[in-house]
Amino acid sequence: MPKTFEEINEKIAAKRAVVVTAEEMIGVVEEKGAKKAAETVDVVTTGTFGPMCSSGAQINVGHPTPRMKIQKAWLNGVPAQAGLAAVDLYVGASALPEDDPANKVFPGRFAYGGGHVIEDLVRGKDVLLEARAYGTDEYPRTKLETLINLASVNRAILLNPRNAYQNYNVAVNASVSRPLYTYLGVLLPKRSNANYATAGQLSPLLNDPFYRTIGVGTRIFLGGGTGYVFFAGSQHDPTVKRTKQGVPVEGAGTLSVTGDLKGMSADFLRGVSVRGYGASLAVGIGVPIPVLDEEMARFTAVRDEDILAPVVDYGTDYAENTGKVLARVSYAALRSGTIEVDGKKVRTASVSSVPKAREIAEALKRRIEAGDFRLGKPVETLPGPGEGESMRPLVIRPPSTTAGGLSPPRTQRIEGG
């Protein structure tokens, strides 16, 4: 008999829910079959931990005296986006300081960025806030320098437009004679190495390939605390080709997620410096998946050998946006340490941490078993196959082609203080 979110939540409240991790579910289905597994297991927990550049934090720092309408701001030298309300800021994980001392000594090192600011806040450290404004009657202050921390600010919300990719590229350097410095790490010439991401069979969206149970309002493990899915992530693509099991063969679904930064832990939010690329934030995400029926039992038993990832040349094809795929390889092959591309054996490395993904899935499992974490039934599902548009490249149009043949208006930068 199919189960409902409400029935499973009742079992969680009574501490009677049967919860297993995604890796454990593989063994359950192999032993019992999907039908019996669906009757036995109530929730499957997933996990992923790795750099997620499309992340950031929205912070309300509070009104100083006299008041100030912040127009430009920096946190430990990292630019934060103002232009919201008077004292609301957004710092992106990939934001970089204009003058990074480490970058002068070691070009391309990018030792500190927005992701590190977020980690420092979560660790309880003081962060230097510098702000400038033009001054108005009700907001007369034009300059501010002060220390803030997570306890002193009014609100600090992790607000990530795109996390938890459903499958992703395997990056190689097949066409450039020097090392390439990318967000997936250093790629050596002549396809000498291959770097990849995601947690494979533990990854959240790979365990619910058609988004039956994950959508707007889904409650998740986020950065060590509790968070929510608030929309399909930017670059969510439901049109990607899939295997017979429904697994996409390249990057497909993504999640927009949010949660209270004050309840999170630096164990699951870490600033990342990627040489030659920039800064990022490693984010820990775990999604509980209710086993509503036999189909969901099969989905949550997905194995690394069932998941095929595209091998892409980051020397030309990725940079030039050609869409060319050199090969498709399984995550089982990737995790073996060696794959074969065009007849050549290539050693592999992951930028995601499977041990941390396991830790997240286990932590979420314990919270559910203790009755401390209920399932959030989506109020709206994510766009699935046939329900949305594919990702489109930016069409570059010269300003002279705008309506009326006029160039867009140009604005002057405001210098405060």
PyMOL commands that set and color helices and strands:
alter all, ss='L'
color gray80, all
select helices_A, chain A and resi 5-13+22-32+34-40+101-105+114-122+200-202+204-207+261-263+294-299+304-306+331-336+354-369+399-401+403-405
alter helices_A, ss='H'
color red, helices_A
select strands_A, chain A and resi 19-21+43-45+48-51+56-60+72-75+78-80+88-92+127-132+143-148+155-163+170-172+180-182+185-187+193-196+215-216+219-222+225-232+255-260+269-274+278-286+288-290+308-313+327-330+338-341+344-350+380-381
alter strands_A, ss='S'
color yellow, strands_A
deselect
rebuild
show_as cartoon
